[in-house]
Amino acid sequence: MSEKGEVDLTGAKLNTGVWLVKVPKYLATQWAKAPGRGEVGKIRIGKNQGKAEVSFTLNEDLTQIDCAGGKSVSAPREHPFTMQTVDKGQTLAVFTETSSDKIALEGVVVQKAECRPAASENYMKLKRIQIEESSKPVRLSQQLDKAVTNNYKPVANHAYNREYDKKKKEEGKRARADKQQVLDMLFSAFEKHQFYNIKDLVDITKQPVNYLKEILHDIGIYNVKGTHKNTWELRPEYRHYQGDEKMDE
């Protein structure tokens, strides 16, 4: 910033109005890959029963997302906007900083919105990969002062295997499975039906109740009243039901 703290207020004189739009992290990452900061997509603005309908379509050449482990997935292209009003008495403005460290007012925020991905198979695949990555344990490296000289012999049955077998006998079919396997079973079930009680989900996954509830709290909502009282359903960002391509609000 300049020493005198000068601000270019040309934007204020022109009464320039700007939109403040919240976008998913993956979408901002894909925009940054646009060659030469060129076009990243198209925005459509229309009206339905007097209300504005706005949506963003990502350019097809920016849809490929490379994930860890050599995995890749196509990002959703369609992103409808959820329009929001600017709070009364609140003034939001957008400023930029030039290469000469001068601050310029670009405009005052006249509209807020949230850009959400439309529910699709591509979006569900992206969410599953993100859940896999977040579920991986943090690996640590340790520097050794001297070489390891212990001689290791093969073990017919490791202690943890014996412990697992013992636990499996005690709990019958309720031994804990890998978290990702349970998530896959839950997502598959919720693609068929929107609501489940905990007993049905236990029968489907064959998991201990407490362990299953821990996982459900990460991806689901428990209904405590209404028509579907005492049932679980997926959070809005994870929903994708058969024959339903619209995101639940």
C-alpha positions in Angstrom: 0.0 0.0 0.0 1.2 3.5 -0.8 2.7 5.5 2.1 0.0 8.2 1.9 -2.7 5.5 2.0 -4.3 6.8 -1.2 -7.5 5.0 -2.4 -8.9 5.3 -5.9 -12.6 6.0 -5.5 -13.5 6.1 -9.2 -15.7 3.0 -8.6 -17.7 5.0 -6.0 -18.2 7.9 -8.4 -19.5 5.5 -11.1 -21.9 3.9 -8.5 -20.6 0.5 -9.6 -22.6 -2.4 -8.1 -20.9 -5.9 -7.7 -22.1 -9.3 -6.6 -20.5 -11.2 -3.7 -20.8 -14.9 -4.5 -19.6 -17.8 -2.3 -18.3 -20.7 -4.4 -17.2 -24.3 -3.5 -13.4 -24.7 -2.9 -13.0 -27.1 -5.8 -14.6 -24.6 -8.2 -12.2 -21.8 -7.2 -9.3 -24.3 -7.7 -10.5 -25.1 -11.2 -10.8 -21.4 -12.1 -7.2 -20.9 -11.1 -6.2 -23.5 -13.8 -7.8 -21.4 -16.6 -5.0 -20.6 -19.1 -4.0 -16.9 -19.1 -6.9 -16.3 -16.6 -9.3 -16.6 -19.5 -12.9 -17.7 -19.6 -13.9 -20.2 -16.9 -17.6 -20.6 -17.7 -20.9 -18.8 -18.4 -23.6 -17.3 -16.2 -27.2 -17.4 -17.1 -29.7 -15.0 -15.6 -33.4 -15.4 -16.0 -36.7 -15.0 -14.2 -39.3 -17.5 -12.9 -42.5 -16.1 -11.5 -40.9 -12.7 -10.9 -37.9 -14.2 -9.1 -34.4 -14.1 -10.5 -32.9 -17.5 -11.5 -29.1 -17.5 -11.9 -26.8 -20.4 -12.7 -23.2 -20.9 -13.6 -21.9 -23.5 -16.1 -18.2 -24.5 -15.8 -16.2 -24.8 -19.0 -15.8 -28.4 -20.0 -12.0 -28.1 -20.3 -11.9 -27.2 -16.6 -13.9 -30.2 -15.2 -11.1 -32.7 -14.8 -10.0 -32.8 -11.1 -6.8 -34.8 -10.2 -7.0 -36.3 -6.8 -4.4 -38.1 -4.6 -3.4 -41.6 -5.4 -3.8 -41.0 -9.2 -7.6 -40.8 -9.0 -9.5 -38.3 -11.1 -13.1 -37.2 -11.3 -15.1 -34.8 -13.4 -16.4 -31.8 -11.5 -20.1 -30.9 -11.8 -20.7 -28.3 -14.6 -24.0 -26.9 -13.5 -24.1 -24.7 -10.4 -27.4 -22.9 -9.6 -27.2 -19.8 -7.4 -29.1 -19.3 -4.1 -29.8 -15.6 -4.0 -29.4 -13.8 -0.7 -30.2 -10.2 0.4 -27.7 -7.7 1.7 -28.5 -6.9 5.3 -30.0 -3.5 5.9 -27.5 -1.1 7.5 -24.6 -3.1 6.2 -22.3 -1.8 3.5 -19.9 -4.2 1.8 -17.4 -3.1 -0.8 -14.7 -4.8 -3.0 -11.2 -3.3 -3.2 -8.2 -4.3 -5.4 -4.5 -3.6 -5.1 -2.6 -2.7 -8.2 1.0 -3.6 -9.0 2.0 -0.2 -7.8 0.5 -0.9 -4.4 -2.4 1.4 -4.9 -5.8 0.5 -3.5 -8.8 1.0 -5.7 -12.5 0.7 -4.9 -14.1 -1.7 -7.5 -17.7 -1.3 -6.3 -20.3 -1.7 -3.6 -21.9 -5.1 -3.0 -25.6 -5.0 -4.1 -26.3 -8.7 -4.2 -25.1 -11.8 -2.3 -25.4 -15.3 -3.5 -24.2 -18.9 -2.9 -23.1 -21.0 -5.9 -23.9 -24.6 -5.3 -23.3 -27.7 -7.5 -26.4 -29.4 -8.8 -26.8 -32.9 -7.5 -25.3 -35.4 -10.0 -23.3 -38.6 -10.2 -20.1 -36.6 -10.8 -20.7 -34.6 -7.6 -21.4 -37.7 -5.6 -18.1 -39.3 -6.8 -16.2 -36.1 -5.9 -17.7 -36.1 -2.4 -16.8 -39.8 -1.9 -13.2 -39.1 -2.9 -13.0 -36.1 -0.5 -14.4 -38.2 2.3 -11.8 -40.9 1.6 -9.0 -38.4 1.7 -10.3 -36.9 5.0 -10.6 -40.3 6.6 -7.0 -41.3 5.9 -4.8 -41.3 9.0 -2.0 -38.8 9.3 1.3 -40.6 8.6 4.4 -39.5 10.5 8.1 -40.1 9.7 10.8 -40.7 12.3 14.5 -40.5 11.9 16.4 -43.4 13.3 19.8 -42.9 15.1 21.0 -46.3 14.1 20.1 -49.1 11.7 17.5 -51.6 12.8 19.2 -55.0 13.4 16.4 -57.0 14.9 15.6 -60.2 13.0 11.9 -60.5 12.3 10.3 -63.9 11.8 7.0 -64.5 10.0 4.1 -64.8 12.4 1.3 -67.3 11.6 -1.4 -65.2 13.2 -0.7 -61.7 14.4 -2.0 -60.4 17.7 -4.4 -57.9 16.1 -5.9 -60.7 14.0 -6.5 -62.8 17.1 -8.1 -59.8 18.8 -10.3 -59.2 15.7 -11.4 -62.8 15.7 -12.2 -62.6 19.4 -14.2 -59.4 19.0 -16.0 -60.9 16.0 -17.1 -63.9 18.1 -18.3 -61.7 20.9 -20.3 -59.3 18.7 -21.3 -61.9 16.1 -21.7 -60.0 12.8 -21.3 -56.6 14.5 -17.4 -56.4 14.2 -16.4 -52.9 13.0 -15.7 -52.6 9.3 -13.4 -50.0 7.7 -15.1 -46.6 7.8 -15.0 -46.1 4.0 -16.7 -49.5 3.5 -19.5 -48.4 5.9 -19.8 -45.0 4.1 -20.2 -46.8 0.7 -22.9 -49.0 2.1 -24.7 -46.0 3.6 -24.5 -43.9 0.4 -25.8 -46.9 -1.6 -28.7 -47.3 0.8 -29.7 -43.6 0.8 -29.7 -43.6 -3.0 -32.7 -46.0 -2.8 -34.6 -44.4 0.1 -34.4 -41.0 1.8 -35.2 -42.0 5.3 -34.1 -44.9 7.5 -34.4 -45.8 11.2 -31.2 -46.9 13.0 -32.4 -50.5 13.2 -32.7 -50.8 9.4 -29.2 -49.2 8.9 -27.7 -51.7 11.4 -29.3 -54.6 9.5 -27.9 -53.2 6.2 -24.3 -52.4 7.4 -24.0 -55.1 10.1 -22.2 -52.6 12.3 -22.3 -51.9 16.0 -24.9 -49.2 16.8 -22.6 -46.7 18.5 -20.0 -47.0 15.7 -22.7 -46.5 13.1 -24.1 -43.5 14.8 -20.6 -41.9 14.9 -20.4 -42.2 11.1 -24.0 -41.0 10.6 -23.3 -37.8 12.5 -20.7 -36.9 9.9 -22.9 -37.3 6.9 -26.5 -37.4 8.2 -29.3 -35.6 10.0 -31.4 -37.2 12.7 -35.1 -36.1 12.6 -36.5 -35.6 16.1 -40.0 -34.5 15.1 -42.4 -34.4 12.1 -43.6 -37.1 9.7 -40.2 -38.8 9.7 -39.5 -38.7 13.4 -36.7 -40.9 14.7 -35.2 -41.5 11.3 -31.9 -40.6 9.6 -31.4 -38.8 6.2 -28.4 -37.5 4.4 -27.2 -33.9 4.8 -28.2 -31.7 1.8 -24.7 -31.7 0.3 -24.6 -35.5 0.1 -28.1 -36.2 -1.2 -28.6 -37.9 -4.5 -31.6 -40.1 -4.8 -32.6 -42.3 -7.7 -34.7 -40.4 -10.2 -34.1 -37.1 -8.4 -31.7 -34.7 -10.0 -32.7 -31.7 -7.8 -30.8 -30.7 -4.7 -33.0 -30.8 -1.6 -33.1 -27.5 0.3 
